[in-house]
Amino acid sequence: MSALTHFDVHGQAHMVDVSAKPATHRVAIACGSIQMLPSTLEGVESGNARKGDVLGIARIAGIQAAKKTSDLIPLCHPLALTRVAIDFEAIKPAGERPAAIWCTATVETTGPTGVEMEALTAVQLALLTIYDMCKAVDRGMCIQDVRLLEKRGGRSGHFIAN
């Protein structure tokens, strides 16, 4: 494993200098899910949630979160994002599988550093927004499995999760 890049030779935290890195096209895709009661999923899908269009609001929250990542994570660089897409998939309960909503975020830029943190942040905030909008009927929802699926561009090359 390579050295952690957010620490200098004295062990002090610092923002990595990316000024010498070339601007390349970069893409990151992250995902995660929120498990819920089947009745909660039905309410989200039917559009009958008391607070309105749950997935529409969650999509906007995810996009906003990607754009604000450097405000939330101290050593992230502010980036000019060229694309943020948030997609949802309803998972119906079956057997042992609980009802859930999967969220996938795709974030792109052309720049000297990657957009993995932006994609991960987008997923987390989109799922938290679903929780916020549905908590009145289901406080037992569980956010899980948030992870990076794929990353393209930059010196470290292409990454695809197992």
PANUTOR-790584 format. One record per residue: residue in one letter; x, y, z of N, C-alpha, C, CB in turn. Coordinates in pm, whole numbers, plus 32768, in hexadecimal, padded with zeros to 4 digits. Glycine has a CB too. Layout:
<rs>
AXYZXYZXYZXYZ ...
</rs>
This chain:
<rs>
M80547F8A80008000800080008058807C80007FA080008079 S803680E17FB28085815A7FAC806A81B08028806781A97F2C A80BF8212803C80B3826A80B0803482BF80A7812F82C580BB L7FFF82E581197F8D833E811D7FB983C880EC7F50834781AD T7F708400808E7F9C847C804D7F7184FB80957F68847F7FC1 H7F1984F180F67EE8856A81387F3A859081B47E588556815F F7FB4855681BF800E8579822C8096859D81F2801A85058293 D80D3860682298158862C81F981C285D7823E817386C38212 V824285F3822582AF85A2825B82B685AA82F4833485CF8220 H8277860E832F8275861E83C081F585E483FF828186B283E5 G81A085A883AD8125856D83DF80B285CE83F08140852C8460 Q80C3864783BC805A86AD83C57FFA86A1834E8098873A83CB A7F7B86B3836A7F1786AE82FF7F2C872382A07E8886B08339 H7F1A870A821E7F22877481BA7ECF874F81417FB587908192 M7EAD87B480F47E66879D80777ECD877A800D7E11881A804D V7EB9870C7FC87F1986DC7F647F2687437EF47EED86527F2C D7FA0875E7ECA7FBA87BA7E5B7FA687707DD8804A87F77E64 V7F4187977D8D7F2587567D0C7F4887B17C977E91872E7D04 S7F90881C7CB07FAB88807C487FFE88487BD47FF388F77C84 A805187E47BEC80A587AD7B818060873A7B358128877C7BBB K7FEB87117B637FA686A27B227F5886D57AA97F47865A7B85 P7F5786887A3D7F0D86B479C77E7586A879DD7F378662794C A7E2B86FF799C7D9986F679A07D6E868679417D56877E7978 T7D2A862379767CF685B579267C6285A179477D4785337941 H7C1E855A78F07B91853A79077B8B84D179757B4B85087884 R7B3A84EB79DB7B3084917A4E7A9E84717A6B7B7384CF7ACA V7A8683F57A8D79FE83C47AAB7A05836E7B2879C283737A32 A79A2837E7B7F799583257BF3790282FD7BFF79C883697C76 I78ED827E7C1E786682497C33786382097CBD783D81E37BC2 A780382347D0E77F381FD7D95776381CE7DA5781882677E02 C774E81787E0876C681477E2076B181317EB576AB80C47DD3 G763581197ED9760F80F97F62757B80DF7F667636816B7FC4 S754B80AF7FD874BD80907FE2748480BC806774A67FFB7FCF I740080C4806B73B880DC80E7734A807480EF7380816D80EF Q73518021815772EA7FBC816D72777FFB81BA73237F4181BB M71FE7FCC819D7187800581DB71177F9F81DF715980838190 L70AD7FC2822470377F6D82246FF97F6B81996FD17F9F828C P6FBC7EFC81726F797EF680F06F117F6680DE6F367E6F80DE S6ECB7F88814A6E667FF281406EA6807A81256E137FF981C0 T6F1E808F815A6F66810C81416F8D811480AE6FE48118819B L6FC180A680786FE680A27FEB6F6C80BC7F937025801B7FC7 E6EFB80807FB66E8080977F696E59812B7F696E0C80427FA2 G6E66816B7FDD6E4781FA7FE66EA3824F7F916E4F82278074 V6F24822D7F906F8482777F3F6F6382657EAB701682487F5D E6F4B81E87E826F2F81CD7DF56EAD820A7DC36F2C81397DDD S6E49820D7E196DC682417DEF6DC182D97DF06D5A820A7E49 G6E2583177E2E6E2483A87E386DC983DB7EA56DFC83E37DB4 N6D9E83827F006D4183A87F696D8583CD7FED6CE183397F81 A6E0883E07FEB6E4D840780656E1D8492808E6EE884058051 R6E0F84A681106DD8852681426E2A859E81186DCF852281D7 K6EAB858C81096F0285FE80E86F13861480526F8885EB8127 G6ED785C17FFF6EDD85D77F6E6F3085707F246F14865D7F53 D6F6C859B7EB66FB985457E5B703F85227E9B6FCE858B7DD2 V704384B47EE370B9848D7F2F7134847E7ED570A0840A7F79 L712884347E69719D841A7E1571C784967DC7718083A97DB4 G716984EA7DA1718D85677D5E71DE85C27DB8710F85AF7D2F I71B185CE7E3471FA86227E95728285E37EB571A886357F17 A7285855F7EC67303851A7EE3736785297E7072EA84857EFF R733685287DF5738D853B7D8173CF85C77D86733D85297CFC I737F862B7DA173B586B47DAA741A86BD7E1E7343871C7DBF A73F9867D7E8F7455867F7F0174DB863F7EDE741786377F7A G74D785CF7E947552858D7E6B75A785E37E107533850A7E27 I756586267DB275AD867F7D5575EC86F27DA3754D86B67CE7 Q759E872D7DFD75D0879C7E4E7646876E7EA4755F87D57EA8 A763B86F67EDC76A686C27F32772886B07EE4767C863D7F70 A771F867B7E6A7797866A7E1877DC86F17E03777586297D90 K778C87587DE877C487DE7DCF7801881C7E4D7757883A7D98 K77D687F17EC37804882C7F42786787D47F8D778D88477F9B T7898876B7F4F78EF870C7F967967874F7FD7791F86A17F36 S79A887AB7F937A1E87EA7FCD79FC884280467A66883E7F64 D797E88698053795388B480CA793E8857814178D2890280AD L792987D781277909877781907981872381BB789C871B8160 I79DA8704815E7A4E86B0817B7ACA870981747A5986368116 P7B0C871E81E47B71878981F17BE1878B81887BB0877F8274 L7C13871A815B7C87871B81027C64870080707CEB86B68131 C7BE48700804F7BB986F07FC37BCC87727F777B2686C47FBC H7BF587657EF97C0387DA7EA37B7A88047E6E7C6487BD7E2F P7B6188857E637AE788B07E1E7AF788937D897ACA894A7E36 L7A9188557D4E7A9A882B7CC37A2988667C717A9987937CB8 A7A46887F7BF379DE88AA7B9479A5882A7B567A18890D7B25 L793687FD7B8C78F987827B5A78B5879C7AD57895874A7BBF T78C3873D7A7A7883874B79F8780486F679EC78E48725798A R77F386967A47777A86437A45776786017ACC778285D879D6 V76EA86027AFB76C385B47B70763D85747B4E76BA860E7BF3 A763784EF7B5375BB84A77B3A759E844E7BB175C384547AB6 I752284557BE274F684047C53748583AB7C2274C9845D7CCD D749583287C33742E82C97C08740282757C7F7462826F7B96 F738282527C7F734981FF7CE9730A81827CAD72E0824E7D39 E730F81157CFB72CC809A7CD4728580637D50733180317C99 A7202804F7D4471B580147DB171C97F7D7DB0711E80377DA5 I71E87F457E2471FB7EB57E3371867E807E8572867E937E77 K71347E2F7E4670C07DF47E8970EE7D867EE8705A7DBC7E22 P70AA7D787F5A70D07D0B7FB470B07C837F7670877D1A803C A71097C237F8E70F57B9B7F5D71437B3D7FB671207B8C7EC7 G71017ADC7FF071467A7F804971877AC980BC71AF7A2D7FFC E72097AB780C972567AFB8132727E7B8A810A72D37AAB8153 R726D7BAB808C72977C30805B72317C99808872A57C317FC0 P725F7D0180CF72047D6A80FC71E67DCF808D723F7DB28176 A717F7E1E80A271627E8D804871D47EF2805470D77ECF8068 A71FA7F2F7FE572697F8E7FE872637FE87F6E72F07F457FF0 I72AE80527F7572C780A87F01735D80B07EEF728681377F13 W738B808D7E787418809A7E54742C81217E11744680277DF6 C749981627E3674BD81E27DFA754581D17DB674C182547E65 T755182047D3D75D082067CF575EC82957CCB75CF81A77C79 A766482C47CE7768D834B7CC0770283407C5F76B483A17D3B T76F883897BF0776483927B8E778E84247B8A7738835E7B00 V780E843C7BA0784384C57BA378B884CE7B44786E84EF7C34 E78BD853C7AF8792985507A96796285DC7AA078F685367A08 T79E085E77A797A2586677A6D7A9A86557A0E7A54869D7AF8 T7AD286C379E37B5586C379A27BAD871879FB7B4F86FB790C G7C1086D87A377C63871F7A967CD886CC7AC57C12874A7B0C P7D2587027B277D9F86BF7B557D89865B7BC67E0087257B82 T7D0E864B7BF67CF485EC7C627C6B85AD7C507CFD86327CEC G7C5985397C8D7BE284E87C767B6685187CC07BFE845D7C9D V7AF584D57CA17A7384FC7CD77A34848B7D2B7A1585227C65 E7A8884347D637A5383C77DB57A0883FC7E2F7AC4836D7DE2 M7A40845E7E7379FF84937EEB797B84D67ECA7A5B84F67F33 E797485157E5778F885567E2D788A84EE7E13790F85AB7DAF A78AE847F7DD4784C84157DBA781D83D47E3B788783AA7D5C L787983B97E967856837C7F1677FF83DA7F6A78D483567F64 T7821845A7F6977D384BD7FB4774784C97F7A781A85467FB3 A773C84C77EF776B984D17EB6765F845E7EE076C984D37E1D V769483E57EE1764483707F097617837F7F9A769782ED7EF8 Q767383A17FF3765183AC808175E28412809976CD83D280D2 L75EE8487805B758A84F08073750584D0803175BD8575803F A7507848F7FBF748984657F80744184027FDB74A384277EF4 L748B83A28013744E833F806B7421837E80EF74B182CD8087 L746F83DA812574458421819E73C68472818774B5847D81CF T73B884A98110733F84F580EF72C5849880EB734F853E8068 I72D7842180B3726983C080B6724483A181467290833D806A Y72A8838B819A728D83718228723F83E582667311835A8275 D726E845D824F722D84D28289719B84DD825E727785518262 M718284C481E070FB84D581AC709D846481D670FE84DE8115 C70D483F081FD7080837D82207084835882B470AA830681CE K70D3839D830370E58376838E7065837B83E1714C83CD83CE A700583CA83BB6F8883D184066F3C834C84046F2F844083CE V6F5282FC839B6F0B827B83926F68820483A56EC78270830B D6FED821A83A6704A81A883AD70D181D683E4705C81668321 R70DD81D88468715D820284A571C5819384A27145822D8535 G71A0811B847B71FC80AB84797247809A83F671B2802E8496 M723B80FA839B728380EF831C731A80E583367264816982C1 C736180A282DE73EF808A82F0743B80A8827074087FF8831D I74968108827874ED812A8207756680CD820D751981C2820A Q75868091819975F68033819A76348023811075C87FAB81CE D76A37FDB810F76E77FB480937714802A803D768C7F5D8042 V7731809C80797762810E802B77F380F2800777548195807A R780F80F97F84789880DC7F5878B081127ECB78B380467F5C L792F811A7EA97958813F7E23794E80C47DCB79E9817A7E22 L790780D17D5A78FB80637CFA7966806A7C8D787280647CBB E797F80E57C5F79DC80F57BEF7A1881807BF1799580DB7B68 K7A9381887BC17AD982077BB27B2C81FF7B337B3482277C30 R7B2282687AE07B6F826E7A647BB982F27A5D7B14825C79E8 G7C2F82EC7A227C7F83657A0C7CEA83777A757C2583DE7A09 G7D4B83C77A527DB683E67AB07E2783827AAC7D7F83ED7B39 R7E8C83A07AF97F0883527AFB7EF382C47B2D7F6F83987B51 S7E9882B17B8B7E86822A7BC37E3181D07B6A7E4682327C4C G7DF882097AFD7DB581B77A9A7D2681927ABE7E02813B7A84 H7CFC81227A887C7280F47A927C6480957B097C4680AE7A0F F7BFD80AC7B5B7BDD80567BCC7B4D80267BBE7BF1809F7C53 I7B387FA47BCD7AB27F6C7BD37AAC7F157C4F7A8E7F197B51 A7A487F2C7CA47A3A7EDF7D217A187E4E7D0179CC7F1C7D7C N7A3D7DF87D5B7A1D7D687D4D79887D557D587A647D137DB9 
</rs>
